[in-house]
């Protein structure tokens, strides 16, 4: 992810019109049975063409397009006329369409296509907007229903017949308090997003965060699961191997809103991953991931700063005072436990260790996991997405200004559909390192890497930024500026250095007391020395989006 520009052959996923995406889904459904045929006979193509009422030449063309990249977006229809580069519907109408379709998800019985279309028309007229043609709505709703029908519902997961056939994913709040990297003060309990391969019980990936679960947690967990982990393990100084990676066939999740987002659905479909949800009131459908999360929680009870499962188990132990591990150190501990313990030990349900089951499954089926052909694009497709306009000072996100000369042509540009509004561009960012953002430039079909406007600012995470913002808020009267936040950040670094120095002095003095060369506390002494534990302990605040300063 260190490149400055990353070109792709297709538009940014968030900018694709829903009707166009539905057409790509229909084409994928038409050729899906043929992709599994080896070799592909003309008789099979002709038979399938008759079933879907298309010519054999059309199916051959679609197959060739799919195999060129194996992305669903490769099957998008070519844009012509006024719709090229954007939706025919205004953003206000698109919001009404999305609102009606999302509200219909939870209703039983499901409203008919005609009823939904008429409701959209009525709401557009009530808002004083020109409603889309009824035929347009019918095509869009039909594509949406067909895509939902082909998603299977698994009981005991009969489809989990090989490695990466079915991956379950879920979150839990861990029973351990972590401390910050600088002052070693308690921050609170982190959240873990975990993904398990149902066939082998291998952990395929995880994401650790101080933020509550959201689409960013799911996306970054999937990125970790799919991409090779060698370089990441090297950065953590881990000598263990984690040879589990590749595109899964299906991701099975619960019904949390983060798993129902349009951005996640598009990203998984783009890379040939099916997304399936746990049926309501049937918790056993997520049994594998639930048991694994319980196992992880129990293992954490041996760590300093554990809260145990309940106050009764914890007793008088002060988890805040006993906390010692930073988020990075906890991440390293999890890696060691996963690769050195969990993957290597006998799993009673499968009769062998998870890593042996995974590798044997690949060998017996003579399979190789589907690899990602563009790691940068894959990572960006699953990163948190924002929409921002470009001002004279660049892009502002969470109060921080980002600038690069690639933004210059887009300064103060207007929305093509509504010149009275500023044009907003897709921007993606990794919450673990907010020193750069990725700006989608539709004119060049490229993601452009855009750094801080003030290059002297240190790289930091979104959690550190929020903590610095809270520190600045307590020190500054009135409007908080970007400079105030990074000044607070620098002060936190100074506190860290001072706390480390004082802690080392205390340790040396304690050693001298033990050998009798320094008086014990309460006797004549040069004075009490503060330690990092004497500093004010502030628990992390609930998640809130930082307003632009």
C-alpha positions in Angstrom: 0.0 0.0 0.0 3.0 2.3 -0.3 2.4 3.2 -3.9 1.2 6.8 -4.8 -1.2 5.9 -7.6 -3.1 2.7 -8.2 -4.9 2.4 -11.5 -7.8 0.0 -12.0 -9.9 -0.8 -15.1 -13.3 -0.4 -13.4 -15.0 2.4 -11.6 -15.0 2.8 -7.8 -17.6 0.4 -6.4 -19.6 3.1 -4.6 -20.2 5.0 -7.9 -21.8 2.1 -9.8 -25.6 2.5 -10.4 -27.7 -0.1 -8.7 -29.4 -1.1 -11.9 -26.1 -1.6 -13.7 -24.8 -3.7 -10.8 -28.0 -5.8 -11.0 -27.3 -6.4 -14.7 -23.8 -7.7 -13.8 -25.4 -10.0 -11.2 -27.8 -11.4 -13.9 -24.9 -12.1 -16.3 -22.9 -13.8 -13.5 -25.9 -16.0 -12.7 -26.2 -16.9 -16.4 -22.5 -18.1 -16.8 -21.9 -19.4 -13.3 -22.8 -23.1 -14.2 -20.4 -22.9 -17.2 -17.4 -21.7 -15.2 -17.3 -25.0 -13.4 -17.2 -27.0 -16.7 -13.8 -28.3 -17.7 -13.4 -28.5 -20.6 -16.2 -26.2 -21.7 -18.1 -27.9 -24.6 -20.1 -25.9 -27.2 -23.1 -28.2 -26.5 -23.1 -27.1 -22.9 -22.9 -23.5 -23.8 -25.8 -23.8 -26.3 -27.9 -25.6 -23.7 -27.3 -22.9 -21.1 -27.9 -20.1 -23.7 -31.3 -21.6 -24.5 -32.1 -21.7 -20.7 -31.3 -18.0 -20.2 -32.5 -16.9 -23.6 -29.2 -15.5 -24.8 -27.0 -16.4 -27.8 -24.0 -18.7 -27.3 -21.8 -15.9 -28.5 -23.0 -13.7 -25.7 -22.3 -16.2 -23.1 -18.8 -16.8 -24.5 -18.2 -13.1 -24.4 -19.3 -12.8 -20.8 -17.1 -15.8 -19.8 -14.1 -14.2 -21.4 -14.8 -10.9 -19.6 -15.1 -12.7 -16.2 -11.9 -14.7 -16.7 -10.0 -11.6 -17.6 -10.2 -10.4 -14.0 -12.6 -12.6 -12.0 -14.3 -9.4 -10.7 -18.1 -9.0 -11.0 -17.5 -5.4 -12.3 -16.0 -6.9 -15.4 -19.6 -7.9 -16.4 -21.0 -4.4 -16.1 -22.8 -3.2 -19.3 -20.9 -0.5 -21.2 -22.2 2.9 -20.3 -23.7 5.0 -23.1 -25.3 8.4 -23.4 -26.0 10.6 -20.5 -25.7 7.8 -17.9 -22.0 7.3 -18.6 -20.0 8.0 -15.4 -23.1 8.2 -13.2 -26.6 7.3 -12.4 -29.6 8.6 -14.4 -31.4 9.1 -11.1 -30.7 12.1 -8.9 -29.1 11.6 -5.6 -32.4 12.5 -3.8 -34.3 9.9 -5.8 -31.6 7.3 -5.1 -32.0 8.0 -1.4 -35.7 7.3 -1.6 -35.2 4.1 -3.6 -32.6 2.9 -1.1 -34.8 3.8 1.9 -37.8 1.9 0.5 -35.7 -1.2 -0.4 -34.0 -1.3 3.0 -37.2 -0.9 5.0 -38.7 -3.8 3.0 -35.9 -6.2 4.1 -37.4 -6.9 7.5 -41.1 -7.0 6.5 -43.0 -10.3 6.4 -44.6 -11.2 4.1 -42.3 -9.5 1.6 -44.0 -6.6 -0.4 -44.5 -7.4 -4.1 -42.4 -5.7 -6.7 -45.4 -3.7 -7.9 -46.1 -2.5 -4.4 -42.5 -1.4 -3.8 -42.4 0.4 -7.2 -45.6 2.3 -6.5 -44.4 3.3 -3.0 -41.2 4.7 -4.5 -43.2 6.7 -7.1 -45.5 8.0 -4.3 -42.6 9.2 -2.1 -40.9 10.9 -5.0 -44.1 12.8 -5.9 -44.6 13.8 -2.3 -41.1 15.2 -2.1 -41.6 17.1 -5.3 -39.2 15.0 -7.3 -39.6 13.5 -10.7 -40.1 9.8 -10.1 -38.2 7.2 -12.2 -40.1 5.3 -14.9 -42.0 2.3 -13.5 -40.1 0.0 -15.9 -36.7 1.2 -14.5 -37.9 0.4 -11.0 -39.2 -3.1 -12.0 -35.8 -4.0 -13.6 -33.9 -2.8 -10.5 -36.2 -4.7 -8.1 -36.1 -7.8 -10.2 -32.3 -7.8 -10.2 -32.3 -7.3 -6.4 -34.7 -10.2 -5.8 -32.8 -12.6 -8.1 -29.5 -11.9 -6.3 -31.1 -12.6 -3.0 -32.8 -15.8 -4.2 -29.5 -17.4 -5.2 -28.0 -17.0 -1.7 -28.4 -20.4 0.0 -29.3 -20.9 3.7 -27.3 -23.5 5.4 -28.5 -25.6 8.3 -25.6 -27.8 9.4 -23.5 -26.2 6.6 -23.5 -29.0 4.1 -21.7 -26.6 1.7 -18.6 -26.6 4.1 -17.1 -29.5 2.2 -13.6 -28.1 1.8 -11.2 -25.4 3.0 -12.6 -21.8 2.5 -15.9 -23.1 1.3 -17.7 -21.4 4.2 -16.2 -18.9 6.6 -18.1 -17.6 9.6 -17.4 -14.1 11.0 -18.5 -12.4 14.2 -17.4 -9.9 17.0 -16.9 -10.0 20.7 -15.8 -7.5 23.4 -12.7 -9.1 25.0 -12.5 -9.7 28.7 -9.2 -7.7 29.1 -8.3 -4.1 29.5 -5.5 -2.7 27.3 -3.3 0.3 27.8 -2.2 3.1 25.4 1.2 2.9 23.7 2.5 6.1 25.1 1.5 6.6 28.7 0.6 3.0 29.6 -2.8 4.2 30.9 -5.9 2.0 30.8 -8.0 2.6 27.6 -10.7 0.0 28.0 -11.7 -3.4 26.6 -11.1 -3.9 22.8 -13.3 -5.5 20.3 -12.2 -8.6 18.3 -13.7 -9.5 14.9 -12.8 -13.1 14.1 -13.2 -15.3 11.0 -13.2 -19.1 11.1 -13.1 -21.7 8.3 -15.9 -24.1 9.1 -14.4 -27.1 7.4 -11.0 -27.1 9.1 -11.8 -24.8 12.2 -8.7 -22.7 11.2 -8.8 -19.1 12.1 -8.4 -17.4 8.8 -8.2 -13.8 10.0 -9.0 -11.3 12.7 -9.2 -7.6 13.4 -8.6 -5.9 16.8 -10.0 -2.5 17.5 -11.0 -0.1 20.3 -14.0 0.9 18.2 -17.4 -0.9 18.4 -18.0 -3.3 15.5 -18.9 -1.7 12.1 -18.4 -2.2 8.4 -14.7 -1.2 8.8 -14.2 -4.1 11.3 -15.7 -6.7 8.9 -13.8 -5.3 5.9 -10.4 -5.2 7.5 -11.0 -8.7 9.0 -11.7 -10.1 5.5 -8.6 -8.3 4.1 -6.5 -10.0 6.8 -8.2 -13.3 6.1 -7.7 -13.3 2.3 -4.3 -11.8 1.8 -1.1 -13.7 2.7 0.2 -13.0 6.2 4.0 -13.4 5.8 4.9 -9.7 5.8 2.4 -8.9 8.5 3.9 -11.6 10.7 7.4 -10.4 10.1 6.4 -6.9 11.3 5.1 -8.5 14.5 8.4 -10.3 15.0 6.5 -13.7 14.9 8.5 -16.8 14.0 5.3 -18.9 13.6 3.7 -19.7 10.2 0.1 -18.9 9.3 -0.3 -20.5 5.9 -4.1 -19.8 5.6 -5.2 -17.3 2.9 -7.2 -17.0 -0.2 -10.7 -16.0 -1.3 -13.5 -17.9 0.5 -16.6 -19.0 -1.4 -19.1 -17.9 1.2 -19.1 -15.6 4.3 -21.7 -16.5 6.9 -22.5 -13.7 9.4 -25.2 -12.7 11.9 -27.8 -10.0 11.2 -25.9 -7.0 12.5 -26.3 -3.8 10.4 -22.6 -3.9 9.5 -23.1 -7.1 7.6 -26.1 -5.6 5.6 -24.3 -2.6 4.2 -24.4 -1.9 0.5 -20.6 -1.3 0.5 -19.9 -4.7 2.0 -22.3 -6.5 -0.4 -20.7 -4.8 -3.4 -17.1 -5.6 -2.3 -17.9 -9.3 -1.7 -19.7 -9.7 -5.0 -16.9 -7.9 -6.8 -14.5 -10.6 -5.6 -16.8 -13.6 -6.1 -17.6 -14.0 -2.4 -21.2 -14.9 -1.5 -22.6 -13.2 1.6 -25.2 -15.1 3.7 -26.9 -14.2 7.0 -27.9 -16.2 10.0 -31.7 -16.9 10.1 -33.5 -15.0 12.8 -34.1 -16.9 16.1 -31.7 -19.7 15.1 -28.5 -19.0 17.0 -27.1 -22.5 16.4 -26.4 -21.5 12.8 -23.4 -19.5 14.1 -22.2 -22.3 16.5 -18.7 -22.6 15.2 -17.7 -19.0 15.5 -19.6 -18.6 18.8 -17.7 -21.4 20.4 -14.4 -20.1 19.1 -15.1 -16.6 20.5 -15.9 -18.2 23.9 -12.6 -20.2 23.8 -10.6 -17.0 23.0 -12.3 -15.2 25.9 -11.3 -17.9 28.4 -7.7 -17.9 27.2 -7.5 -14.2 27.9 -8.5 -14.7 31.6 -4.8 -15.6 32.3 -3.6 -12.1 31.1 -3.0 -9.0 33.2 -5.9 -6.7 33.1 -8.5 -9.4 32.6 -12.0 -8.5 33.7 -13.0 -12.2 33.7 -16.5 -13.1 32.6 -18.3 -11.5 35.4 -17.7 -9.5 38.7 -18.1 -12.7 40.8 -15.1 -14.4 39.0 -13.1 -11.2 39.1 -13.5 -10.7 42.8 -11.4 -7.9 44.2 -8.9 -7.8 41.2 -8.7 -4.3 39.7 -8.5 -4.9 36.0 -7.9 -1.2 35.2 -4.9 -1.1 37.6 -3.6 -4.5 36.5 -3.8 -3.7 32.8 -0.4 -4.0 31.1 -0.8 -5.0 27.4 -1.1 -2.4 24.6 -3.4 -3.2 21.6 -0.3 -4.1 19.6 1.0 -6.4 22.3 -2.4 -8.1 22.6 -2.4 -8.6 18.9 1.0 -10.2 19.0 -0.3 -12.5 21.9 -3.3 -13.5 19.8 -1.0 -14.4 16.9 1.2 -16.6 19.0 -1.8 -18.3 20.6 -3.5 -18.9 17.2 -0.5 -20.1 15.3 1.4 -21.9 18.1 -1.4 -23.3 20.2 -4.9 -23.4 18.6 -3.9 -24.4 15.1 -1.5 -27.1 16.3 -3.6 -28.8 19.0 -6.1 -31.7 18.5 -9.7 -30.4 17.8 -12.1 -33.0 19.1 -14.9 -32.3 16.6 -12.6 -32.9 13.5 -10.3 -35.5 15.0 -7.1 -33.7 14.1 -5.5 -30.2 14.4 -7.1 -27.4 12.4 -4.0 -26.6 10.4 -3.5 -30.3 9.4 -7.2 -30.5 8.4 -6.9 -27.4 6.3 -3.8 -28.6 4.4 -5.1 -32.2 4.0 -8.4 -30.8 2.6 -6.5 -28.9 -0.1 -4.3 -31.9 -0.9 -7.2 -34.5 -1.0 -9.2 -32.3 -3.4 -6.2 -31.2 -5.3 -7.2 -27.6 -4.8 -5.4 -24.3 -4.5 -7.1 -21.4 -2.7 -8.3 -18.6 -5.1 -5.7 -15.9 -4.8 -6.2 -12.1 -5.1 -4.7 -10.7 -8.3 -4.6 -7.2 -7.0 -3.9 -6.8 -3.3 -4.1 -3.0 -3.3 -7.5 -2.9 -5.0 -8.8 -5.7 -2.7 -7.7 -3.8 0.4 -9.2 -0.5 -0.8 -12.5 -2.1 -1.7 -13.0 -3.2 1.9 -11.7 -0.1 3.6 -14.0 2.5 5.2 -15.5 4.7 2.6 -16.2 8.5 3.0 -17.5 11.1 0.5 -15.7 14.5 0.7 -15.5 17.6 -1.5 -12.2 19.2 -2.4 -11.6 22.7 -1.0 -8.8 25.1 -1.4 -7.0 23.4 1.5 -7.6 19.9 0.2 -9.8 17.2 1.7 -10.9 17.4 5.4 -11.6 14.2 7.2 -12.1 14.0 11.0 -10.7 17.6 11.3 -7.4 16.7 9.5 -6.5 18.3 6.2 -5.0 16.2 3.4 -3.4 17.6 0.3 -1.7 16.5 -2.9 -1.3 18.2 -6.3 -3.6 15.5 -7.8 -6.5 17.3 -6.0 -5.8 20.7 -7.7 -8.1 20.1 -10.8 -11.0 19.2 -8.4 -10.9 22.2 -6.1 -14.4 23.7 -5.6 -15.8 21.4 -8.4 -19.6 21.2 -8.5 -22.0 18.2 -8.6 -22.8 17.4 -12.3 -26.3 16.6 -11.4 -26.9 19.6 -9.2 -24.5 22.6 -9.8 -25.8 24.3 -6.6 -23.9 21.6 -4.5 -20.3 20.8 -4.2 -19.2 17.6 -5.9 -18.2 14.8 -3.4 -15.6 12.2 -4.2 -15.1 8.7 -2.8 -12.2 8.7 -0.2 -10.9 5.5 1.6 -8.8 5.4 4.7 -7.2 2.7 6.9 -8.2 3.6 10.5 -4.9 2.1 11.8 -2.8 4.7 9.9 -4.6 7.9 9.1 -1.5 9.7 7.8 -2.8 9.2 4.2 -6.1 8.7 2.4 -6.9 7.2 -1.0 -8.8 9.6 -3.3 -10.7 8.1 -6.2 -10.1 10.1 -9.4 -12.8 9.0 -11.9 -11.1 10.9 -14.8 -7.9 8.8 -14.6 -9.6 5.7 -13.2 -7.1 5.6 -10.4 -6.8 5.7 -6.6 -4.5 8.6 -5.6 -2.6 8.4 -2.3 -3.0 11.8 -0.5 -0.9 12.5 2.6 -1.4 15.0 5.5 -1.3 18.6 4.2 1.2 19.3 7.1 3.8 16.6 6.5 5.4 17.3 9.9 2.4 15.6 11.7 3.3 12.1 12.9 1.5 9.0 11.6 -1.2 7.9 14.0 -4.3 5.8 14.3 -7.9 7.0 14.6 -8.0 6.0 18.2 -4.9 8.1 19.1 -6.4 11.0 17.1 -9.6 10.8 19.2 -7.7 10.7 22.4 -5.6 13.7 21.4 -8.8 15.5 20.4 -10.2 14.9 23.9 -7.0 16.2 25.5 -7.1 19.3 23.3 -10.7 19.8 24.2 -9.9 20.0 27.9 -7.1 22.5 27.3 -8.5 24.8 24.6 -11.3 27.3 25.0 -13.4 27.7 21.9 -12.9 26.2 18.5 -10.3 23.4 18.3 -7.9 23.5 15.4 -5.9 20.8 13.8 -2.8 22.3 15.3 -4.3 22.1 18.8 -4.9 18.3 18.3 -1.4 17.5 17.2 0.0 19.7 19.9 -1.8 17.6 22.4 -0.5 14.5 20.6 3.1 15.8 21.1 2.4 16.5 24.8 1.2 12.9 25.1 4.6 11.8 23.7 6.4 13.9 26.2 4.3 12.4 29.1 5.3 9.0 27.8 9.0 9.7 27.9 8.7 11.2 31.3 6.6 8.3 32.6 9.2 5.8 31.3 12.1 7.7 32.9 10.3 7.9 36.3 9.3 4.3 36.1 12.9 3.2 35.5 14.0 5.4 38.4 11.5 3.7 40.7 12.6 0.3 39.6 16.3 1.2 40.3 15.3 2.6 43.7 13.3 -0.5 44.6 16.4 -2.6 43.8 18.6 -0.4 46.0 16.1 -0.7 48.8 16.3 -4.5 48.6 20.1 -4.4 49.0 19.9 -1.8 51.8 21.5 1.1 49.9 18.3 3.3 50.0 15.9 3.9 52.9 12.5 2.3 52.8 9.5 4.5 52.1 8.5 6.5 55.2 12.1 6.9 56.2 14.4 9.8 55.3 14.5 9.9 51.5 15.1 12.4 48.7 11.3 12.5 48.2 8.6 10.4 46.5 8.9 9.7 42.8 5.9 9.5 40.6 5.3 6.5 38.3 3.2 6.0 35.3 0.5 4.4 37.5 0.2 7.6 39.4 -1.0 9.5 36.3 -4.7 10.1 35.8 -6.4 7.0 34.3 -9.0 8.0 31.8 -11.2 5.3 30.2 -11.8 5.5 26.5 -15.0 7.4 25.6 -17.7 5.7 23.6 -17.3 6.1 19.8 -18.3 9.4 18.3 -17.4 10.8 15.0 -15.1 13.8 15.4 -16.6 16.9 13.8 -14.4 18.9 11.4 -12.6 21.5 13.4 
